[in-house]
Amino acid sequence: MAEDQFAEQIIPGTYIRVQAEALISAGGISAGNIGIVGTASEGNGETYNLSDWDTARTTLGMYDAYDSGAGTLNLTRSIELLFRNGARTIYAHSLAAGASQVDFNNGFDEVIKENVNILVAPELTTDQAKAVLGSVVDSAEGNGKDVIAVIGTDQSAVADITGQVTSNKRVIMTAPGIYAYDAAGETEVVLNGRYTAAALAGLISSLAVQTSPTNKVLSGVTRLEQKFSYGETKDLLTGGVAALEDRRGIRVVRGLTTQASENGPFSQITTRRITDFAKAGIRQVSNPFIGRLNNQRVRAALQGAIDGFLTTMVQDESLTRYSVEVTATRQDEIAGRAIVNVAMQPTFSIDYIRVTLALS
């Protein structure tokens, strides 16, 4: 008979119930899976789970020549940049050449059904990407799924770039454009900042949630389309742009979300990713308790499961400390609610080192 209930006790015998709530714990949680939509010659209308460049190329077909930005079928070009810069798992949705913004929107509706954490769409203009991806990340959060989007700029003047920034705790804006080898045209080409988003997304996906992209080198990028002066870089950072610089390699100056433009609480990319990871883990350990008894024993087991998960986050140095409490009043019990209160202190990266030299 089932171990979780005494369905009936008619025939004399020993009936045993096993209460295993205390054994529930968190399993594996992804933090760097990338979702992308773009145009390709093969596989249109489908979403593919890709883990290497050769599989992507044979499944979706090779991109065509960039042709100063006029080329189409650029999905695999973006995927190539993602893999070059550290991506491991990519969910790619393929569209036919000439796809509209509505097609991209529908494509991301399919991609978001997969286990993705970071979204990117280099083939869309910056304004289109803001409209499509901004809507997707906000609606996904409302549906219990936490993702971030990386968007590149298609402008070159600093004032125009910062003018494209719309503060959003789940959106990262980056600049400038980058140089990349075009296998179709057999030459090096300049990709505008929209493709820089793919390179940065690949880097972020390769990092633990507590590791900031600040000062990290993009291994798959060798040159920038333009270099910003000190004053221009400062304007980009205060404007909420995660700018790149050429300093012993192509580096991220500072890992910021666009919320940095108004000094919001999720200005650092790490704060956003740590919080999302914690939310995913708490959901994962909490969901198995739905439908179980709402009594002190089960609530204590729920608290223990959450406590165990958050303890690993402290050990991994993504949190410095936390507290958790699971309660329920009699009215909560009647309504079927268990109240979980968690207070967390996420880890922050070192962005500035202040040195005082005392001479004697």
C-alpha positions in Angstrom: 0.0 0.0 0.0 1.1 3.6 -0.4 3.6 4.7 2.2 2.1 8.2 2.7 -1.3 7.3 3.8 -3.5 4.7 5.7 -6.2 4.3 3.1 -8.1 1.7 5.0 -7.6 -0.5 8.1 -9.9 -3.4 7.9 -7.8 -6.6 7.9 -5.7 -6.9 11.1 -2.1 -6.2 10.4 0.7 -3.6 10.7 0.2 -0.4 8.7 3.2 1.8 8.2 3.3 5.4 7.1 6.7 6.9 6.0 7.1 10.7 6.4 10.0 11.7 4.1 9.6 15.5 4.0 12.9 15.9 5.8 14.8 14.3 2.9 13.7 16.9 0.3 16.5 19.0 -1.0 17.5 21.1 -4.0 18.7 19.5 -7.2 20.7 21.0 -10.0 19.9 24.6 -10.9 20.9 26.3 -14.2 22.1 29.9 -14.2 23.8 30.3 -17.7 21.5 28.7 -20.3 21.1 31.1 -23.2 18.0 31.6 -25.4 18.3 33.2 -28.8 16.0 33.7 -31.8 17.3 34.5 -35.3 17.1 33.7 -39.0 18.7 30.6 -40.5 18.6 28.5 -43.6 17.6 25.3 -41.8 15.3 24.2 -39.0 12.8 27.1 -39.3 10.0 27.2 -36.7 11.8 24.9 -34.2 13.8 25.3 -31.0 17.0 23.4 -30.7 19.2 22.6 -27.6 22.8 23.2 -28.8 26.0 22.5 -26.8 28.7 23.0 -29.5 29.3 25.0 -32.6 29.6 22.1 -35.1 26.1 20.9 -34.1 24.7 24.4 -34.5 26.2 24.8 -37.9 25.0 21.4 -39.2 21.5 21.8 -37.7 20.8 25.4 -38.6 23.1 26.0 -41.6 25.9 28.4 -42.1 25.4 32.2 -42.0 25.8 34.2 -45.2 28.3 37.0 -45.8 27.8 40.0 -43.4 27.9 42.5 -46.3 28.4 45.6 -44.2 25.4 44.6 -42.0 23.1 43.9 -44.9 23.5 40.1 -44.8 20.7 37.8 -43.5 20.6 34.4 -41.9 22.7 35.6 -38.9 21.5 33.2 -36.2 24.6 30.9 -36.5 26.8 34.0 -36.5 25.4 35.0 -33.2 25.7 31.4 -31.9 29.3 31.3 -33.0 30.0 34.5 -30.9 28.2 32.9 -27.9 30.3 29.7 -28.0 33.5 31.6 -28.6 32.9 33.6 -25.4 32.1 30.8 -23.1 28.5 29.7 -23.6 27.8 26.0 -22.9 24.0 25.5 -23.5 22.0 27.4 -26.1 18.3 27.1 -26.9 18.0 28.5 -30.4 14.8 29.2 -32.3 15.2 29.4 -36.1 13.2 31.7 -38.3 13.1 32.1 -42.1 14.9 35.1 -43.7 12.8 38.3 -43.6 11.2 37.4 -40.3 9.2 40.3 -38.7 9.4 41.6 -35.1 6.2 39.7 -34.5 7.9 36.5 -35.6 10.8 37.2 -33.2 8.3 37.9 -30.4 6.5 34.5 -31.1 9.9 32.8 -31.2 10.9 34.0 -27.8 7.5 32.9 -26.5 8.6 29.4 -27.5 12.2 29.8 -26.2 11.0 31.0 -22.8 9.3 27.6 -22.3 12.8 26.1 -22.1 15.2 26.2 -19.1 16.8 29.5 -20.1 18.4 32.3 -18.0 19.8 34.8 -20.5 18.2 36.1 -23.7 19.8 37.7 -26.7 18.6 38.8 -30.2 21.4 40.5 -32.2 19.4 40.5 -35.4 16.9 42.9 -34.0 17.6 46.6 -33.9 18.2 48.0 -30.5 14.7 49.5 -30.3 13.1 46.3 -31.5 15.2 44.2 -29.0 14.1 46.5 -26.1 10.5 46.1 -27.1 10.6 42.3 -27.6 13.1 41.3 -24.8 11.9 43.9 -22.3 8.4 42.5 -22.6 9.6 38.9 -22.4 11.7 39.3 -19.2 9.0 41.3 -17.4 6.2 38.8 -18.3 8.4 35.8 -17.4 9.1 37.2 -14.0 5.3 37.5 -13.4 5.0 33.8 -14.4 7.6 32.6 -11.9 10.5 32.5 -14.3 13.5 34.8 -13.9 15.6 35.7 -16.9 17.8 38.6 -18.0 18.3 40.1 -21.5 21.5 41.4 -23.1 21.0 44.1 -25.7 23.6 45.8 -27.9 23.5 49.3 -29.2 23.4 50.1 -32.9 24.5 53.7 -32.3 28.1 55.0 -32.0 27.8 58.5 -30.4 27.8 58.3 -26.6 24.8 60.6 -26.3 22.9 58.4 -28.7 23.9 55.2 -26.9 22.8 56.4 -23.5 19.6 57.8 -25.1 18.7 54.2 -25.9 18.9 53.1 -22.3 15.6 52.4 -20.5 16.1 51.5 -16.9 15.2 47.8 -16.3 16.6 45.6 -13.6 16.6 42.6 -16.0 18.2 44.3 -19.1 21.9 44.8 -19.8 23.0 47.3 -22.5 26.5 47.1 -24.1 28.7 48.9 -26.5 30.6 49.4 -28.9 30.7 47.1 -32.0 33.4 44.4 -32.4 35.5 42.9 -35.1 35.0 39.3 -36.0 36.1 36.9 -38.8 33.3 36.2 -41.3 33.7 32.6 -42.5 31.2 33.1 -45.3 33.0 36.2 -46.8 36.4 34.9 -45.7 37.3 38.3 -44.2 37.2 40.2 -41.0 34.1 42.4 -40.6 32.9 45.0 -38.2 29.8 43.8 -36.3 27.7 46.6 -34.8 27.0 46.7 -31.0 24.0 44.4 -31.4 26.4 41.5 -31.9 28.5 42.6 -28.9 25.5 41.5 -26.9 26.1 37.9 -28.0 29.8 38.1 -26.9 28.9 39.5 -23.5 26.0 37.1 -23.0 28.4 34.2 -23.7 30.8 35.6 -21.1 28.1 36.1 -18.4 26.8 32.6 -19.0 30.2 31.1 -18.3 30.5 32.8 -14.9 29.1 31.7 -11.5 26.2 34.0 -10.4 28.4 35.6 -7.8 31.2 36.4 -10.2 31.0 39.8 -11.8 31.9 40.3 -15.5 33.7 43.5 -14.4 37.2 43.5 -15.7 36.8 40.1 -17.3 38.3 39.5 -20.8 36.1 38.5 -23.7 38.3 35.7 -25.1 36.4 35.6 -28.4 36.8 39.3 -29.3 40.1 40.8 -30.5 39.2 44.4 -31.5 36.6 47.0 -30.9 34.9 49.1 -33.5 35.7 52.3 -31.5 37.5 53.2 -28.4 35.9 55.5 -25.8 37.7 58.3 -24.0 37.8 58.4 -20.2 34.9 61.0 -20.2 32.9 59.0 -22.7 33.3 55.8 -20.7 32.2 57.6 -17.5 29.1 58.9 -19.3 28.3 55.4 -20.5 28.6 53.8 -17.1 26.5 56.5 -15.3 24.0 56.1 -18.2 23.6 52.3 -17.4 25.8 50.9 -20.2 28.1 47.9 -19.7 30.8 49.3 -21.9 33.9 47.4 -23.2 37.5 48.7 -23.4 40.7 47.6 -25.0 43.2 47.1 -22.1 45.4 44.1 -22.4 42.5 42.3 -24.1 38.9 43.4 -24.6 37.4 43.8 -21.2 34.1 44.7 -19.6 34.6 48.0 -17.8 31.9 47.3 -15.3 29.1 44.7 -15.1 26.0 46.8 -14.9 22.3 46.5 -15.7 20.5 49.4 -17.2 19.0 50.1 -13.7 22.4 51.7 -12.9 21.1 54.7 -14.8 19.0 55.5 -11.8 21.2 53.9 -9.1 18.6 51.1 -8.6 19.1 48.2 -6.2 19.9 45.8 -9.0 22.5 47.9 -10.7 25.1 45.2 -10.5 24.6 42.1 -12.7 25.7 39.9 -9.8 23.0 41.1 -7.5 20.4 40.3 -10.2 21.8 36.8 -10.9 22.3 35.9 -7.2 18.7 36.9 -6.4 17.4 34.9 -9.3 19.4 31.9 -8.4 18.1 32.1 -4.8 14.5 32.4 -6.1 15.0 29.4 -8.4 16.4 27.2 -5.5 13.7 28.2 -3.0 11.0 27.4 -5.6 12.7 24.0 -6.3 12.8 22.9 -2.7 9.4 24.4 -1.8 7.3 23.0 -4.7 7.5 19.3 -3.4 5.8 20.5 -0.2 2.7 21.7 -2.0 -0.2 19.3 -1.1 1.5 18.1 2.1 0.2 18.7 5.6 0.3 22.3 6.8 1.5 21.5 10.4 4.5 22.3 12.4 6.4 19.2 11.5 6.1 19.7 7.7 6.8 23.5 8.0 10.0 22.7 9.9 11.0 20.3 7.1 10.3 23.0 4.6 12.4 25.5 6.6 15.2 22.9 6.8 15.1 22.3 3.0 15.3 26.1 2.3 18.0 26.5 5.0 20.1 23.7 3.4 19.9 25.3 0.0 20.8 28.8 1.2 23.7 27.4 3.3 25.3 26.1 0.0 25.0 29.7 -1.4 26.9 31.0 1.6 29.5 28.3 1.1 29.8 29.3 -2.6 30.2 32.9 -1.5 27.2 34.2 -3.3 25.6 35.2 0.0 27.4 36.5 3.1 24.5 35.6 5.4 20.8 34.9 5.5 17.9 34.1 7.8 14.8 32.0 7.0 11.5 31.5 8.9 8.5 29.4 7.9 5.2 30.2 9.8 1.5 29.8 9.5 -1.3 31.2 11.6 -4.5 29.3 12.0 -6.1 31.4 9.3 -3.1 30.6 7.0 -3.6 26.9 7.7 -7.3 27.2 6.8 -6.4 29.0 3.6 -3.7 26.5 2.7 -0.8 28.9 3.1 2.7 28.6 4.6 4.5 31.9 4.9 8.3 31.9 4.2 10.3 34.9 5.2 13.9 35.0 3.9 16.4 37.8 4.5 19.6 37.6 2.4 22.7 39.6 2.0 24.2 39.0 -1.5 27.9 39.3 -2.2 29.1 42.4 -4.1 32.1 42.7 -6.4 35.1 44.9 -5.8 34.6 47.8 -8.3 37.0 50.3 -6.7 40.3 50.0 -4.8 41.2 53.1 -2.9 44.9 53.4 -2.1 46.5 56.0 0.2 50.2 56.4 -0.1 51.9 57.8 3.0 55.4 59.1 2.2 58.0 59.6 4.9 
